[in-house]
Amino acid sequence: MPFEPYVYPTIDAFAYAPVAAGMWRQHEVFDGTYDFDDLLDAHEIMAVKAINAKRAQEAAERRNR
């Protein structure tokens, strides 16, 4: 059975991604703490972290062969 991630049924997953990642608190999404540029930066940070984690895992797997 393929992996099918469950999606947030009632919230904007793009807007709340930094909250789900533990980078921001929920109230900061709408209280003016961050703006749209901050949201885009947060997504870039999360993407780079995910890519680097995947690369590190792949490198470790190659070393263990």
N, CA, C and O atoms as a CHARMM CRD file, in Angstrom:
* protein
*
  260
    1    1 MET  N      0.85400  -1.18100   0.00000 PROA 1      0.00000
    2    1 MET  CA     0.00000   0.00000   0.00000 PROA 1      0.00000
    3    1 MET  C      0.89800   1.24200   0.00000 PROA 1      0.00000
    4    1 MET  O      1.77300   1.36800   0.85700 PROA 1      0.00000
    5    2 PRO  N      0.69300   2.15000  -0.94200 PROA 2      0.00000
    6    2 PRO  CA     1.51600   3.37000  -0.98600 PROA 2      0.00000
    7    2 PRO  C      1.16800   4.31900   0.16000 PROA 2      0.00000
    8    2 PRO  O      0.05700   4.31700   0.68900 PROA 2      0.00000
    9    3 PHE  N      2.14300   5.11300   0.51300 PROA 3      0.00000
   10    3 PHE  CA     1.93400   6.11300   1.56800 PROA 3      0.00000
   11    3 PHE  C      1.11200   7.26400   1.02500 PROA 3      0.00000
   12    3 PHE  O      1.46300   7.86000   0.00700 PROA 3      0.00000
   13    4 GLU  N      0.03100   7.57500   1.69500 PROA 4      0.00000
   14    4 GLU  CA    -0.79900   8.72400   1.33700 PROA 4      0.00000
   15    4 GLU  C     -0.93000   9.61100   2.56800 PROA 4      0.00000
   16    4 GLU  O     -1.66100   9.27200   3.49800 PROA 4      0.00000
   17    5 PRO  N     -0.22700  10.74500   2.58500 PROA 5      0.00000
   18    5 PRO  CA    -0.29300  11.60400   3.77300 PROA 5      0.00000
   19    5 PRO  C     -1.68700  12.17500   3.97900 PROA 5      0.00000
   20    5 PRO  O     -2.39300  12.50500   3.02500 PROA 5      0.00000
   21    6 TYR  N     -2.05700  12.28200   5.21900 PROA 6      0.00000
   22    6 TYR  CA    -3.33400  12.89300   5.57900 PROA 6      0.00000
   23    6 TYR  C     -3.16400  14.40600   5.50000 PROA 6      0.00000
   24    6 TYR  O     -2.13400  14.93900   5.91200 PROA 6      0.00000
   25    7 VAL  N     -4.15800  15.08900   4.98000 PROA 7      0.00000
   26    7 VAL  CA    -4.09000  16.54300   4.85000 PROA 7      0.00000
   27    7 VAL  C     -4.93600  17.20200   5.92600 PROA 7      0.00000
   28    7 VAL  O     -5.86300  16.59800   6.46600 PROA 7      0.00000
   29    8 TYR  N     -4.60000  18.45200   6.22600 PROA 8      0.00000
   30    8 TYR  CA    -5.38200  19.21800   7.19300 PROA 8      0.00000
   31    8 TYR  C     -6.73700  19.54000   6.57500 PROA 8      0.00000
   32    8 TYR  O     -6.79200  20.21600   5.54800 PROA 8      0.00000
   33    9 PRO  N     -7.83000  19.07600   7.17200 PROA 9      0.00000
   34    9 PRO  CA    -9.13600  19.28200   6.53900 PROA 9      0.00000
   35    9 PRO  C     -9.69500  20.69600   6.68100 PROA 9      0.00000
   36    9 PRO  O    -10.51900  21.10800   5.86400 PROA 9      0.00000
   37   10 THR  N     -9.26900  21.45000   7.69700 PROA 10     0.00000
   38   10 THR  CA    -9.92000  22.74300   7.94300 PROA 10     0.00000
   39   10 THR  C     -8.97600  23.92500   8.06000 PROA 10     0.00000
   40   10 THR  O     -9.43000  25.03900   8.31800 PROA 10     0.00000
   41   11 ILE  N     -7.67200  23.72000   7.88000 PROA 11     0.00000
   42   11 ILE  CA    -6.74700  24.85200   7.97800 PROA 11     0.00000
   43   11 ILE  C     -5.92600  24.96900   6.69700 PROA 11     0.00000
   44   11 ILE  O     -5.82500  24.01900   5.92100 PROA 11     0.00000
   45   12 ASP  N     -5.35000  26.13100   6.49200 PROA 12     0.00000
   46   12 ASP  CA    -4.49300  26.37900   5.33800 PROA 12     0.00000
   47   12 ASP  C     -3.11200  25.79000   5.63700 PROA 12     0.00000
   48   12 ASP  O     -2.34200  26.35700   6.41200 PROA 12     0.00000
   49   13 ALA  N     -2.81100  24.66600   5.02400 PROA 13     0.00000
   50   13 ALA  CA    -1.56500  23.96300   5.31200 PROA 13     0.00000
   51   13 ALA  C     -0.33500  24.80200   4.97100 PROA 13     0.00000
   52   13 ALA  O      0.68400  24.70100   5.65400 PROA 13     0.00000
   53   14 PHE  N     -0.41300  25.62400   3.92900 PROA 14     0.00000
   54   14 PHE  CA     0.72800  26.46700   3.56200 PROA 14     0.00000
   55   14 PHE  C      0.98400  27.51400   4.64000 PROA 14     0.00000
   56   14 PHE  O      2.12600  27.72600   5.04900 PROA 14     0.00000
   57   15 ALA  N     -0.07800  28.16600   5.09700 PROA 15     0.00000
   58   15 ALA  CA     0.06900  29.22000   6.10600 PROA 15     0.00000
   59   15 ALA  C      0.51200  28.65900   7.45000 PROA 15     0.00000
   60   15 ALA  O      1.26400  29.31000   8.17600 PROA 15     0.00000
   61   16 TYR  N      0.05400  27.45500   7.78700 PROA 16     0.00000
   62   16 TYR  CA     0.34500  26.88500   9.09700 PROA 16     0.00000
   63   16 TYR  C      1.53300  25.92600   9.10200 PROA 16     0.00000
   64   16 TYR  O      1.83000  25.33100  10.13800 PROA 16     0.00000
   65   17 ALA  N      2.21400  25.76300   7.98000 PROA 17     0.00000
   66   17 ALA  CA     3.36700  24.86500   7.92700 PROA 17     0.00000
   67   17 ALA  C      4.45000  25.22300   8.94900 PROA 17     0.00000
   68   17 ALA  O      4.99900  24.31500   9.57200 PROA 17     0.00000
   69   18 PRO  N      4.78700  26.51900   9.15500 PROA 18     0.00000
   70   18 PRO  CA     5.78500  26.83300  10.18300 PROA 18     0.00000
   71   18 PRO  C      5.32100  26.46000  11.59400 PROA 18     0.00000
   72   18 PRO  O      6.14600  26.15500  12.45500 PROA 18     0.00000
   73   19 VAL  N      4.02700  26.48200  11.82900 PROA 19     0.00000
   74   19 VAL  CA     3.48900  26.05600  13.12800 PROA 19     0.00000
   75   19 VAL  C      3.65900  24.54600  13.26500 PROA 19     0.00000
   76   19 VAL  O      4.13800  24.06300  14.29100 PROA 19     0.00000
   77   20 ALA  N      3.26600  23.80000  12.23100 PROA 20     0.00000
   78   20 ALA  CA     3.38500  22.34500  12.25900 PROA 20     0.00000
   79   20 ALA  C      4.84100  21.90900  12.40800 PROA 20     0.00000
   80   20 ALA  O      5.12300  20.86600  12.99800 PROA 20     0.00000
   81   21 ALA  N      5.76900  22.71200  11.87000 PROA 21     0.00000
   82   21 ALA  CA     7.19600  22.39600  11.95400 PROA 21     0.00000
   83   21 ALA  C      7.81500  22.83500  13.27800 PROA 21     0.00000
   84   21 ALA  O      8.98500  22.55400  13.53900 PROA 21     0.00000
   85   22 GLY  N      7.04100  23.51800  14.11100 PROA 22     0.00000
   86   22 GLY  CA     7.55600  23.97000  15.40200 PROA 22     0.00000
   87   22 GLY  C      8.36200  25.25300  15.34300 PROA 22     0.00000
   88   22 GLY  O      9.02200  25.61400  16.31700 PROA 22     0.00000
   89   23 MET  N      8.31700  25.94600  14.21100 PROA 23     0.00000
   90   23 MET  CA     9.08300  27.18700  14.06000 PROA 23     0.00000
   91   23 MET  C      8.33900  28.39100  14.62600 PROA 23     0.00000
   92   23 MET  O      8.95200  29.30300  15.18000 PROA 23     0.00000
   93   24 TRP  N      7.03300  28.38900  14.48800 PROA 24     0.00000
   94   24 TRP  CA     6.19000  29.50000  14.93000 PROA 24     0.00000
   95   24 TRP  C      5.11700  28.97900  15.87400 PROA 24     0.00000
   96   24 TRP  O      4.85500  27.77800  15.94700 PROA 24     0.00000
   97   25 ARG  N      4.50800  29.90500  16.58900 PROA 25     0.00000
   98   25 ARG  CA     3.32200  29.58500  17.39100 PROA 25     0.00000
   99   25 ARG  C      2.08400  29.96300  16.59200 PROA 25     0.00000
  100   25 ARG  O      2.13200  30.83900  15.72800 PROA 25     0.00000
  101   26 GLN  N      0.99300  29.30500  16.88500 PROA 26     0.00000
  102   26 GLN  CA    -0.21800  29.49400  16.09400 PROA 26     0.00000
  103   26 GLN  C     -0.66400  30.95200  16.03800 PROA 26     0.00000
  104   26 GLN  O     -1.02000  31.43900  14.96500 PROA 26     0.00000
  105   27 HSD  N     -0.65500  31.65300  17.15800 PROA 27     0.00000
  106   27 HSD  CA    -1.14500  33.03700  17.15900 PROA 27     0.00000
  107   27 HSD  C     -0.27500  33.95200  16.30300 PROA 27     0.00000
  108   27 HSD  O     -0.74600  34.98900  15.83600 PROA 27     0.00000
  109   28 GLU  N      0.98400  33.58400  16.09100 PROA 28     0.00000
  110   28 GLU  CA     1.88200  34.42600  15.30400 PROA 28     0.00000
  111   28 GLU  C      1.52600  34.43600  13.81700 PROA 28     0.00000
  112   28 GLU  O      1.94900  35.32700  13.08100 PROA 28     0.00000
  113   29 VAL  N      0.75200  33.44800  13.37900 PROA 29     0.00000
  114   29 VAL  CA     0.34900  33.39900  11.97400 PROA 29     0.00000
  115   29 VAL  C     -0.55600  34.57400  11.63200 PROA 29     0.00000
  116   29 VAL  O     -0.50300  35.10000  10.52100 PROA 29     0.00000
  117   30 PHE  N     -1.38200  34.98400  12.58400 PROA 30     0.00000
  118   30 PHE  CA    -2.38700  36.01300  12.27300 PROA 30     0.00000
  119   30 PHE  C     -2.29500  37.26900  13.12500 PROA 30     0.00000
  120   30 PHE  O     -3.10200  38.18000  12.94000 PROA 30     0.00000
  121   31 ASP  N     -1.34400  37.35700  14.05200 PROA 31     0.00000
  122   31 ASP  CA    -1.29900  38.54600  14.92000 PROA 31     0.00000
  123   31 ASP  C     -0.35400  39.63900  14.42800 PROA 31     0.00000
  124   31 ASP  O     -0.17600  40.65100  15.10700 PROA 31     0.00000
  125   32 GLY  N      0.25300  39.44700  13.25600 PROA 32     0.00000
  126   32 GLY  CA     1.14900  40.45900  12.71200 PROA 32     0.00000
  127   32 GLY  C      2.60700  40.24000  13.04400 PROA 32     0.00000
  128   32 GLY  O      3.45800  41.02700  12.62900 PROA 32     0.00000
  129   33 THR  N      2.91800  39.18100  13.78800 PROA 33     0.00000
  130   33 THR  CA     4.31500  38.89700  14.11000 PROA 33     0.00000
  131   33 THR  C      5.12100  38.68000  12.83600 PROA 33     0.00000
  132   33 THR  O      6.24200  39.17300  12.71100 PROA 33     0.00000
  133   34 TYR  N      4.55100  37.94400  11.89800 PROA 34     0.00000
  134   34 TYR  CA     5.22600  37.63500  10.64100 PROA 34     0.00000
  135   34 TYR  C      4.40200  38.13700   9.46700 PROA 34     0.00000
  136   34 TYR  O      3.17900  38.25400   9.55500 PROA 34     0.00000
  137   35 ASP  N      5.08800  38.43400   8.36000 PROA 35     0.00000
  138   35 ASP  CA     4.37600  38.83200   7.14200 PROA 35     0.00000
  139   35 ASP  C      4.57500  37.75200   6.07000 PROA 35     0.00000
  140   35 ASP  O      5.17000  36.70700   6.33200 PROA 35     0.00000
  141   36 PHE  N      4.07300  38.02000   4.87100 PROA 36     0.00000
  142   36 PHE  CA     4.12200  37.02400   3.80600 PROA 36     0.00000
  143   36 PHE  C      5.55500  36.66300   3.43700 PROA 36     0.00000
  144   36 PHE  O      5.84400  35.49700   3.16800 PROA 36     0.00000
  145   37 ASP  N      6.45700  37.64200   3.41900 PROA 37     0.00000
  146   37 ASP  CA     7.86200  37.34300   3.12000 PROA 37     0.00000
  147   37 ASP  C      8.45000  36.39500   4.15900 PROA 37     0.00000
  148   37 ASP  O      9.22800  35.50400   3.81900 PROA 37     0.00000
  149   38 ASP  N      8.08300  36.58300   5.42000 PROA 38     0.00000
  150   38 ASP  CA     8.54400  35.67100   6.46800 PROA 38     0.00000
  151   38 ASP  C      8.02400  34.25700   6.22600 PROA 38     0.00000
  152   38 ASP  O      8.73700  33.27600   6.43700 PROA 38     0.00000
  153   39 LEU  N      6.77500  34.16600   5.78200 PROA 39     0.00000
  154   39 LEU  CA     6.19200  32.85500   5.48700 PROA 39     0.00000
  155   39 LEU  C      6.95500  32.17300   4.35500 PROA 39     0.00000
  156   39 LEU  O      7.24700  30.97900   4.43100 PROA 39     0.00000
  157   40 LEU  N      7.27600  32.92300   3.31500 PROA 40     0.00000
  158   40 LEU  CA     8.05400  32.34900   2.21300 PROA 40     0.00000
  159   40 LEU  C      9.44700  31.93100   2.67900 PROA 40     0.00000
  160   40 LEU  O      9.94400  30.88000   2.27400 PROA 40     0.00000
  161   41 ASP  N     10.07900  32.74400   3.52500 PROA 41     0.00000
  162   41 ASP  CA    11.39000  32.38300   4.07900 PROA 41     0.00000
  163   41 ASP  C     11.30100  31.10500   4.90700 PROA 41     0.00000
  164   41 ASP  O     12.17600  30.24400   4.81900 PROA 41     0.00000
  165   42 ALA  N     10.25500  30.98100   5.70200 PROA 42     0.00000
  166   42 ALA  CA    10.07300  29.78000   6.52300 PROA 42     0.00000
  167   42 ALA  C      9.94200  28.54400   5.63900 PROA 42     0.00000
  168   42 ALA  O     10.50400  27.49300   5.94800 PROA 42     0.00000
  169   43 HSD  N      9.20400  28.67100   4.54400 PROA 43     0.00000
  170   43 HSD  CA     9.06900  27.53600   3.62700 PROA 43     0.00000
  171   43 HSD  C     10.40900  27.18900   2.98600 PROA 43     0.00000
  172   43 HSD  O     10.71800  26.01300   2.79600 PROA 43     0.00000
  173   44 GLU  N     11.20100  28.20000   2.65400 PROA 44     0.00000
  174   44 GLU  CA    12.52700  27.93000   2.09000 PROA 44     0.00000
  175   44 GLU  C     13.40100  27.20500   3.10800 PROA 44     0.00000
  176   44 GLU  O     14.09900  26.25100   2.76200 PROA 44     0.00000
  177   45 ILE  N     13.36600  27.65000   4.35200 PROA 45     0.00000
  178   45 ILE  CA    14.14500  27.01000   5.41700 PROA 45     0.00000
  179   45 ILE  C     13.72800  25.55500   5.57900 PROA 45     0.00000
  180   45 ILE  O     14.57700  24.66800   5.66600 PROA 45     0.00000
  181   46 MET  N     12.42000  25.30900   5.61800 PROA 46     0.00000
  182   46 MET  CA    11.93100  23.93400   5.77900 PROA 46     0.00000
  183   46 MET  C     12.33800  23.06100   4.59700 PROA 46     0.00000
  184   46 MET  O     12.69000  21.89600   4.78100 PROA 46     0.00000
  185   47 ALA  N     12.29400  23.61400   3.38300 PROA 47     0.00000
  186   47 ALA  CA    12.67100  22.84700   2.19700 PROA 47     0.00000
  187   47 ALA  C     14.15300  22.49300   2.22300 PROA 47     0.00000
  188   47 ALA  O     14.52500  21.35500   1.93600 PROA 47     0.00000
  189   48 VAL  N     14.99600  23.45700   2.56400 PROA 48     0.00000
  190   48 VAL  CA    16.43900  23.20600   2.61100 PROA 48     0.00000
  191   48 VAL  C     16.76700  22.18400   3.69500 PROA 48     0.00000
  192   48 VAL  O     17.59600  21.29900   3.48100 PROA 48     0.00000
  193   49 LYS  N     16.12400  22.29700   4.85400 PROA 49     0.00000
  194   49 LYS  CA    16.35900  21.31800   5.91800 PROA 49     0.00000
  195   49 LYS  C     15.96900  19.91500   5.47100 PROA 49     0.00000
  196   49 LYS  O     16.68700  18.95400   5.74700 PROA 49     0.00000
  197   50 ALA  N     14.84200  19.79000   4.78500 PROA 50     0.00000
  198   50 ALA  CA    14.38900  18.47600   4.31700 PROA 50     0.00000
  199   50 ALA  C     15.34800  17.90300   3.27700 PROA 50     0.00000
  200   50 ALA  O     15.66900  16.71500   3.31400 PROA 50     0.00000
  201   51 ILE  N     15.80300  18.73900   2.35600 PROA 51     0.00000
  202   51 ILE  CA    16.74500  18.28100   1.32700 PROA 51     0.00000
  203   51 ILE  C     18.05500  17.84600   1.97000 PROA 51     0.00000
  204   51 ILE  O     18.59700  16.79700   1.62000 PROA 51     0.00000
  205   52 ASN  N     18.56900  18.63900   2.90300 PROA 52     0.00000
  206   52 ASN  CA    19.83000  18.28800   3.55500 PROA 52     0.00000
  207   52 ASN  C     19.70300  17.01500   4.37900 PROA 52     0.00000
  208   52 ASN  O     20.63400  16.21000   4.40800 PROA 52     0.00000
  209   53 ALA  N     18.57100  16.81300   5.04900 PROA 53     0.00000
  210   53 ALA  CA    18.35300  15.58700   5.81700 PROA 53     0.00000
  211   53 ALA  C     18.32800  14.37600   4.88800 PROA 53     0.00000
  212   53 ALA  O     18.90000  13.33300   5.20600 PROA 53     0.00000
  213   54 LYS  N     17.66700  14.51300   3.74400 PROA 54     0.00000
  214   54 LYS  CA    17.61300  13.41600   2.76800 PROA 54     0.00000
  215   54 LYS  C     19.00200  13.12200   2.21900 PROA 54     0.00000
  216   54 LYS  O     19.37900  11.95700   2.08600 PROA 54     0.00000
  217   55 ARG  N     19.76400  14.15900   1.90100 PROA 55     0.00000
  218   55 ARG  CA    21.12400  13.95500   1.38700 PROA 55     0.00000
  219   55 ARG  C     22.01100  13.27800   2.42700 PROA 55     0.00000
  220   55 ARG  O     22.80100  12.39500   2.09400 PROA 55     0.00000
  221   56 ALA  N     21.88100  13.68900   3.68600 PROA 56     0.00000
  222   56 ALA  CA    22.68000  13.08000   4.75300 PROA 56     0.00000
  223   56 ALA  C     22.31400  11.60600   4.92100 PROA 56     0.00000
  224   56 ALA  O     23.18900  10.76200   5.11300 PROA 56     0.00000
  225   57 GLN  N     21.02100  11.30200   4.84800 PROA 57     0.00000
  226   57 GLN  CA    20.57800   9.91300   4.96700 PROA 57     0.00000
  227   57 GLN  C     21.11100   9.07300   3.80800 PROA 57     0.00000
  228   57 GLN  O     21.58500   7.95600   4.01600 PROA 57     0.00000
  229   58 GLU  N     21.03600   9.60200   2.60200 PROA 58     0.00000
  230   58 GLU  CA    21.54000   8.87800   1.43300 PROA 58     0.00000
  231   58 GLU  C     23.04700   8.65900   1.52800 PROA 58     0.00000
  232   58 GLU  O     23.54100   7.59300   1.16000 PROA 58     0.00000
  233   59 ALA  N     23.77800   9.65400   2.01600 PROA 59     0.00000
  234   59 ALA  CA    25.22900   9.51200   2.17200 PROA 59     0.00000
  235   59 ALA  C     25.55400   8.44700   3.21000 PROA 59     0.00000
  236   59 ALA  O     26.47700   7.65500   3.01900 PROA 59     0.00000
  237   60 ALA  N     24.80300   8.42100   4.30300 PROA 60     0.00000
  238   60 ALA  CA    25.01900   7.40600   5.33600 PROA 60     0.00000
  239   60 ALA  C     24.72200   6.01200   4.79300 PROA 60     0.00000
  240   60 ALA  O     25.43500   5.05900   5.10800 PROA 60     0.00000
  241   61 GLU  N     23.68100   5.88800   3.98600 PROA 61     0.00000
  242   61 GLU  CA    23.34500   4.59000   3.39000 PROA 61     0.00000
  243   61 GLU  C     24.44100   4.12600   2.43500 PROA 61     0.00000
  244   61 GLU  O     24.75700   2.93700   2.38800 PROA 61     0.00000
  245   62 ARG  N     25.02500   5.05700   1.67300 PROA 62     0.00000
  246   62 ARG  CA    26.11800   4.69600   0.76600 PROA 62     0.00000
  247   62 ARG  C     27.34800   4.23500   1.54400 PROA 62     0.00000
  248   62 ARG  O     28.03600   3.30300   1.12700 PROA 62     0.00000
  249   63 ARG  N     27.62400   4.88400   2.67200 PROA 63     0.00000
  250   63 ARG  CA    28.77700   4.49900   3.49300 PROA 63     0.00000
  251   63 ARG  C     28.58600   3.11700   4.10000 PROA 63     0.00000
  252   63 ARG  O     29.56000   2.39100   4.29800 PROA 63     0.00000
  253   64 ASN  N     27.35200   2.74600   4.39700 PROA 64     0.00000
  254   64 ASN  CA    27.07300   1.47700   5.07600 PROA 64     0.00000
  255   64 ASN  C     26.91900   0.29400   4.12400 PROA 64     0.00000
  256   64 ASN  O     26.60600  -0.80900   4.57100 PROA 64     0.00000
  257   65 ARG  N     27.12600   0.49200   2.84600 PROA 65     0.00000
  258   65 ARG  CA    26.99400  -0.61800   1.88100 PROA 65     0.00000
  259   65 ARG  C     28.19700  -1.50000   1.90400 PROA 65     0.00000
  260   65 ARG  O     28.25900  -2.47900   1.16100 PROA 65     0.00000
